[in-house]
Amino acid sequence: MPRDKDARRLRVVRHRRVRTKVSGTPQQPRLCVFRSLNHIYAQVIDDSVGYTLASASSKEAEVVPSKTKAGKSERSKLVGTAIAQRAKSKGIDRVVFDRGGYKYHGRVKVLAEAAREGGLTF
């Protein structure tokens, strides 16, 4: 099996294992992170009803202006700040962090720290 397919399969296994323990509630929804090769996405999800309450991604022009030459980590920081702003505007202060099977390192860590600086608690 090619190494990239094996790595993807192992990430999904880790994500499923984490999801059995991490669940969002109306009082404390889940902040879910997905990382692709070029972009990063974040959602605040209430798992009791299956609704996405807030979302942000590095593809959005409001989050990352197209003129900026920001690297991936800088874009992750902007996404973390944006998701914190959008969640706070909906009255969400506390979340459960779901790293999506990724290591708490690099872009995932930068996004989490930016969300904390933006006012989210987890």
C-alpha positions as CSV (number, residue, x, y, z in Angstrom):
1,M,0.0,0.0,0.0
2,P,1.4,3.5,-0.9
3,R,2.6,5.4,2.1
4,D,0.1,8.4,1.7
5,K,-2.9,6.1,1.5
6,D,-1.7,4.3,4.6
7,A,-1.2,7.6,6.5
8,R,-4.7,8.7,5.5
9,R,-6.2,5.4,6.7
10,L,-4.4,5.7,10.0
11,R,-5.6,9.3,10.5
12,V,-9.2,8.2,10.0
13,V,-8.6,5.4,12.6
14,R,-7.3,7.9,15.1
15,H,-10.2,10.3,14.3
16,R,-12.8,7.6,14.9
17,R,-11.1,6.7,18.2
18,V,-11.1,10.3,19.3
19,R,-14.8,10.8,18.2
20,T,-15.9,8.0,20.5
21,K,-14.8,10.2,23.4
22,V,-15.4,13.7,22.1
23,S,-18.9,14.9,21.5
24,G,-20.4,18.4,21.3
25,T,-23.4,19.5,23.4
26,P,-25.5,22.6,23.2
27,Q,-23.6,24.1,26.2
28,Q,-20.2,23.0,24.9
29,P,-20.1,22.3,21.1
30,R,-17.2,20.6,19.3
31,L,-14.6,22.6,17.4
32,C,-13.7,20.3,14.6
33,V,-10.6,20.8,12.4
34,F,-9.9,19.5,8.9
35,R,-6.5,20.0,7.3
36,S,-5.9,19.5,3.6
37,L,-2.6,20.0,1.8
38,N,-3.2,23.7,1.1
39,H,-6.2,24.8,3.3
40,I,-7.6,24.4,6.8
41,Y,-11.2,24.3,7.8
42,A,-12.8,24.7,11.2
43,Q,-16.4,24.1,12.3
44,V,-18.3,24.5,15.6
45,I,-20.8,21.6,15.7
46,D,-23.6,20.7,18.1
47,D,-23.6,16.9,17.9
48,S,-26.9,16.5,19.8
49,V,-28.8,17.8,16.7
50,G,-26.1,17.6,14.1
51,Y,-25.9,21.3,13.3
52,T,-22.9,23.4,12.3
53,L,-23.2,26.5,14.4
54,A,-20.2,28.4,12.9
55,S,-17.5,27.7,10.4
56,A,-14.4,29.3,8.8
57,S,-11.9,28.2,6.2
58,S,-8.8,29.5,4.6
59,K,-10.6,29.5,1.3
60,E,-12.9,32.4,2.4
61,A,-11.9,35.8,1.1
62,E,-13.2,37.5,4.3
63,V,-10.9,35.3,6.4
64,V,-7.8,35.3,4.2
65,P,-7.7,38.2,1.7
66,S,-6.5,37.0,-1.7
67,K,-3.8,39.7,-2.0
68,T,-2.0,38.4,1.1
69,K,1.0,36.2,0.7
70,A,0.4,34.4,3.9
71,G,1.9,30.9,4.5
72,K,-0.2,28.0,5.7
73,S,0.5,28.6,9.4
74,E,-0.4,32.3,9.1
75,R,-3.7,31.3,7.3
76,S,-4.4,28.8,10.1
77,K,-4.0,31.6,12.6
78,L,-6.5,33.8,10.7
79,V,-8.9,30.9,10.5
80,G,-8.6,30.3,14.3
81,T,-9.3,34.0,15.0
82,A,-12.3,34.0,12.6
83,I,-13.9,30.9,14.1
84,A,-13.5,32.4,17.6
85,Q,-15.2,35.6,16.4
86,R,-18.1,33.8,14.7
87,A,-18.6,31.5,17.7
88,K,-18.5,34.4,20.2
89,S,-21.1,36.3,18.1
90,K,-23.5,33.3,18.5
91,G,-22.9,33.2,22.2
92,I,-20.5,30.3,22.3
93,D,-17.7,30.7,24.8
94,R,-16.7,27.1,25.6
95,V,-16.0,24.3,23.1
96,V,-14.5,20.8,23.0
97,F,-11.5,20.6,20.7
98,D,-11.5,17.8,18.1
99,R,-8.2,17.7,16.3
100,G,-9.5,15.4,13.7
101,G,-6.9,12.7,14.1
102,Y,-4.1,15.0,13.4
103,K,-1.2,15.6,15.9
104,Y,-1.6,18.7,18.1
105,H,1.3,20.3,16.2
106,G,1.9,22.8,13.5
107,R,-1.1,24.3,11.8
108,V,-3.6,22.5,14.1
109,K,-1.8,23.9,17.1
110,V,-1.6,27.4,15.6
111,L,-5.4,27.4,14.9
112,A,-6.2,26.2,18.4
113,E,-4.0,28.9,20.0
114,A,-5.5,31.6,17.8
115,A,-9.0,30.4,18.8
116,R,-8.0,30.6,22.5
117,E,-6.6,34.1,22.0
118,G,-9.9,35.0,20.3
119,G,-11.8,34.1,23.5
120,L,-12.8,30.5,23.2
121,T,-12.2,28.2,26.1
122,F,-11.1,24.6,25.8
